[in-house]
Amino acid sequence: MKTYIALLRGINVGGHRKVPMAELRKLLADTGFENVKTYIQSGNIVFQTKKENTKELEIIIYEAIIGKFGFEVSVIVKTCSQLQKIFNDCPFSKQKKIESYFAMFSQIPETNLVKEASEKTYENEEYEIINDCLYLYCANGYGKAKFSLNYFEKKLNVSATSRNYKTMLKLLSLSQDIKY
């Protein structure tokens, strides 16, 4: 049995697209996943399954949410080792890493699109795209950032969802805590 982390985008934000975590855990358990855990209300799920294809798992979760809640949600599934690598590969100093956001993409964007997106810069904001992750540091805080996830999704032709440093640490910890 392998452990995975599913990241949902845009649920339980401002009273829209409400997905109660207890219902989500039950839904995924009923779908056949085991040891389903959620972390906070923003769509972080750790689970186990015998299935090994992350794209297949994304489709299963996506379709289950549509069937139960009646709306579409972007789903990105990573293995523990993939999430650990994303965390470890952060190019920023330790202090900046602690204040950074990790935007995980649905796929590795095309090189020419990355180059095109990289031409735009803003003062007090740094980012780097490495494989299927955007590392974003905003000196004035994420809430005041000029860059948005939508900008990168459109420029790179990918779906994305971001998590902060503390959430990444917690997801890595939860994924290690599951007993086989």
Contacts in CASP RR format, 6 or more apart in sequence:
PFRMAT RR
TARGET T0000
AUTHOR 0000-0000-0000
METHOD contacts of the structure
MODEL  1
MKTYIALLRGINVGGHRKVPMAELRKLLADTGFENVKTYIQSGNIVFQTK
KENTKELEIIIYEAIIGKFGFEVSVIVKTCSQLQKIFNDCPFSKQKKIES
YFAMFSQIPETNLVKEASEKTYENEEYEIINDCLYLYCANGYGKAKFSLN
YFEKKLNVSATSRNYKTMLKLLSLSQDIKY
1 34 0 8 1.000
1 48 0 8 1.000
1 49 0 8 1.000
1 50 0 8 1.000
1 180 0 8 1.000
2 48 0 8 1.000
2 49 0 8 1.000
2 50 0 8 1.000
2 51 0 8 1.000
2 52 0 8 1.000
2 79 0 8 1.000
3 35 0 8 1.000
3 46 0 8 1.000
3 47 0 8 1.000
3 48 0 8 1.000
3 79 0 8 1.000
3 80 0 8 1.000
3 175 0 8 1.000
3 178 0 8 1.000
4 46 0 8 1.000
4 47 0 8 1.000
4 48 0 8 1.000
4 49 0 8 1.000
4 54 0 8 1.000
4 57 0 8 1.000
4 77 0 8 1.000
4 78 0 8 1.000
4 79 0 8 1.000
4 80 0 8 1.000
4 175 0 8 1.000
5 44 0 8 1.000
5 45 0 8 1.000
5 46 0 8 1.000
5 77 0 8 1.000
5 78 0 8 1.000
5 79 0 8 1.000
5 80 0 8 1.000
5 83 0 8 1.000
5 171 0 8 1.000
5 175 0 8 1.000
6 43 0 8 1.000
6 44 0 8 1.000
6 45 0 8 1.000
6 46 0 8 1.000
6 47 0 8 1.000
6 57 0 8 1.000
6 58 0 8 1.000
6 61 0 8 1.000
6 75 0 8 1.000
6 76 0 8 1.000
6 77 0 8 1.000
7 43 0 8 1.000
7 44 0 8 1.000
7 45 0 8 1.000
7 75 0 8 1.000
7 76 0 8 1.000
7 77 0 8 1.000
7 78 0 8 1.000
7 104 0 8 1.000
7 161 0 8 1.000
7 163 0 8 1.000
8 19 0 8 1.000
8 42 0 8 1.000
8 43 0 8 1.000
8 44 0 8 1.000
8 45 0 8 1.000
8 61 0 8 1.000
8 65 0 8 1.000
8 73 0 8 1.000
8 74 0 8 1.000
8 75 0 8 1.000
8 161 0 8 1.000
9 73 0 8 1.000
9 74 0 8 1.000
9 75 0 8 1.000
9 76 0 8 1.000
9 159 0 8 1.000
9 160 0 8 1.000
9 161 0 8 1.000
10 16 0 8 1.000
10 17 0 8 1.000
10 42 0 8 1.000
10 73 0 8 1.000
10 74 0 8 1.000
10 161 0 8 1.000
11 17 0 8 1.000
11 18 0 8 1.000
11 19 0 8 1.000
11 41 0 8 1.000
11 42 0 8 1.000
11 43 0 8 1.000
11 73 0 8 1.000
12 18 0 8 1.000
12 19 0 8 1.000
12 41 0 8 1.000
12 42 0 8 1.000
12 43 0 8 1.000
13 42 0 8 1.000
17 69 0 8 1.000
17 71 0 8 1.000
17 73 0 8 1.000
18 69 0 8 1.000
19 43 0 8 1.000
19 65 0 8 1.000
19 69 0 8 1.000
19 73 0 8 1.000
21 38 0 8 1.000
21 41 0 8 1.000
21 43 0 8 1.000
23 68 0 8 1.000
24 38 0 8 1.000
24 43 0 8 1.000
24 45 0 8 1.000
24 65 0 8 1.000
25 36 0 8 1.000
25 37 0 8 1.000
25 38 0 8 1.000
25 45 0 8 1.000
27 64 0 8 1.000
27 65 0 8 1.000
27 68 0 8 1.000
28 36 0 8 1.000
28 45 0 8 1.000
28 47 0 8 1.000
28 61 0 8 1.000
28 64 0 8 1.000
29 36 0 8 1.000
31 60 0 8 1.000
31 61 0 8 1.000
31 64 0 8 1.000
32 49 0 8 1.000
33 47 0 8 1.000
33 48 0 8 1.000
33 49 0 8 1.000
34 47 0 8 1.000
34 48 0 8 1.000
34 49 0 8 1.000
35 46 0 8 1.000
35 47 0 8 1.000
35 48 0 8 1.000
35 178 0 8 1.000
35 179 0 8 1.000
36 45 0 8 1.000
36 46 0 8 1.000
36 47 0 8 1.000
37 45 0 8 1.000
37 46 0 8 1.000
37 47 0 8 1.000
37 174 0 8 1.000
37 178 0 8 1.000
38 44 0 8 1.000
38 45 0 8 1.000
38 46 0 8 1.000
39 45 0 8 1.000
39 46 0 8 1.000
39 167 0 8 1.000
39 170 0 8 1.000
39 171 0 8 1.000
39 174 0 8 1.000
40 167 0 8 1.000
42 167 0 8 1.000
44 163 0 8 1.000
44 167 0 8 1.000
44 170 0 8 1.000
44 171 0 8 1.000
45 61 0 8 1.000
46 171 0 8 1.000
46 174 0 8 1.000
46 175 0 8 1.000
46 178 0 8 1.000
48 178 0 8 1.000
48 180 0 8 1.000
49 57 0 8 1.000
51 57 0 8 1.000
51 60 0 8 1.000
54 77 0 8 1.000
54 78 0 8 1.000
54 79 0 8 1.000
54 82 0 8 1.000
55 77 0 8 1.000
57 77 0 8 1.000
58 75 0 8 1.000
58 76 0 8 1.000
58 77 0 8 1.000
58 106 0 8 1.000
61 75 0 8 1.000
61 77 0 8 1.000
62 72 0 8 1.000
62 73 0 8 1.000
62 75 0 8 1.000
65 71 0 8 1.000
65 72 0 8 1.000
65 73 0 8 1.000
65 75 0 8 1.000
66 72 0 8 1.000
66 73 0 8 1.000
74 106 0 8 1.000
74 159 0 8 1.000
74 160 0 8 1.000
74 161 0 8 1.000
76 104 0 8 1.000
76 105 0 8 1.000
76 106 0 8 1.000
76 159 0 8 1.000
76 160 0 8 1.000
76 161 0 8 1.000
78 86 0 8 1.000
78 104 0 8 1.000
80 172 0 8 1.000
80 175 0 8 1.000
80 176 0 8 1.000
83 168 0 8 1.000
83 171 0 8 1.000
83 172 0 8 1.000
83 175 0 8 1.000
84 172 0 8 1.000
86 102 0 8 1.000
86 104 0 8 1.000
86 132 0 8 1.000
86 133 0 8 1.000
86 168 0 8 1.000
87 102 0 8 1.000
87 168 0 8 1.000
87 169 0 8 1.000
87 172 0 8 1.000
89 130 0 8 1.000
89 131 0 8 1.000
89 133 0 8 1.000
90 97 0 8 1.000
90 100 0 8 1.000
90 102 0 8 1.000
90 135 0 8 1.000
91 128 0 8 1.000
91 130 0 8 1.000
91 135 0 8 1.000
92 100 0 8 1.000
92 126 0 8 1.000
92 135 0 8 1.000
92 137 0 8 1.000
96 126 0 8 1.000
96 137 0 8 1.000
97 165 0 8 1.000
98 165 0 8 1.000
99 137 0 8 1.000
99 138 0 8 1.000
99 141 0 8 1.000
99 165 0 8 1.000
100 135 0 8 1.000
100 136 0 8 1.000
100 137 0 8 1.000
100 164 0 8 1.000
100 165 0 8 1.000
101 135 0 8 1.000
101 136 0 8 1.000
101 137 0 8 1.000
101 138 0 8 1.000
101 142 0 8 1.000
101 162 0 8 1.000
101 163 0 8 1.000
101 164 0 8 1.000
101 165 0 8 1.000
102 133 0 8 1.000
102 134 0 8 1.000
102 135 0 8 1.000
102 136 0 8 1.000
102 162 0 8 1.000
102 163 0 8 1.000
102 164 0 8 1.000
102 165 0 8 1.000
102 168 0 8 1.000
103 133 0 8 1.000
103 134 0 8 1.000
103 135 0 8 1.000
103 136 0 8 1.000
103 149 0 8 1.000
103 152 0 8 1.000
103 160 0 8 1.000
103 161 0 8 1.000
103 162 0 8 1.000
104 132 0 8 1.000
104 133 0 8 1.000
104 160 0 8 1.000
104 161 0 8 1.000
104 162 0 8 1.000
104 163 0 8 1.000
105 132 0 8 1.000
105 133 0 8 1.000
105 134 0 8 1.000
105 156 0 8 1.000
105 158 0 8 1.000
105 159 0 8 1.000
105 160 0 8 1.000
106 132 0 8 1.000
106 158 0 8 1.000
106 159 0 8 1.000
106 160 0 8 1.000
107 132 0 8 1.000
107 158 0 8 1.000
108 131 0 8 1.000
108 132 0 8 1.000
109 117 0 8 1.000
109 129 0 8 1.000
109 132 0 8 1.000
109 156 0 8 1.000
109 157 0 8 1.000
109 158 0 8 1.000
110 156 0 8 1.000
110 157 0 8 1.000
113 155 0 8 1.000
113 156 0 8 1.000
113 157 0 8 1.000
114 129 0 8 1.000
114 156 0 8 1.000
116 155 0 8 1.000
117 129 0 8 1.000
117 151 0 8 1.000
117 152 0 8 1.000
117 155 0 8 1.000
117 156 0 8 1.000
118 129 0 8 1.000
120 151 0 8 1.000
122 145 0 8 1.000
122 146 0 8 1.000
122 147 0 8 1.000
124 138 0 8 1.000
124 139 0 8 1.000
124 140 0 8 1.000
125 136 0 8 1.000
125 137 0 8 1.000
125 138 0 8 1.000
125 139 0 8 1.000
125 145 0 8 1.000
125 146 0 8 1.000
125 147 0 8 1.000
126 136 0 8 1.000
126 137 0 8 1.000
127 134 0 8 1.000
127 135 0 8 1.000
127 136 0 8 1.000
127 137 0 8 1.000
127 147 0 8 1.000
128 134 0 8 1.000
128 135 0 8 1.000
129 135 0 8 1.000
129 156 0 8 1.000
134 152 0 8 1.000
134 160 0 8 1.000
134 162 0 8 1.000
136 142 0 8 1.000
136 145 0 8 1.000
136 147 0 8 1.000
136 162 0 8 1.000
138 144 0 8 1.000
138 145 0 8 1.000
138 147 0 8 1.000
142 164 0 8 1.000
149 160 0 8 1.000
149 161 0 8 1.000
149 162 0 8 1.000
152 158 0 8 1.000
152 160 0 8 1.000
153 159 0 8 1.000
153 160 0 8 1.000
163 171 0 8 1.000
END
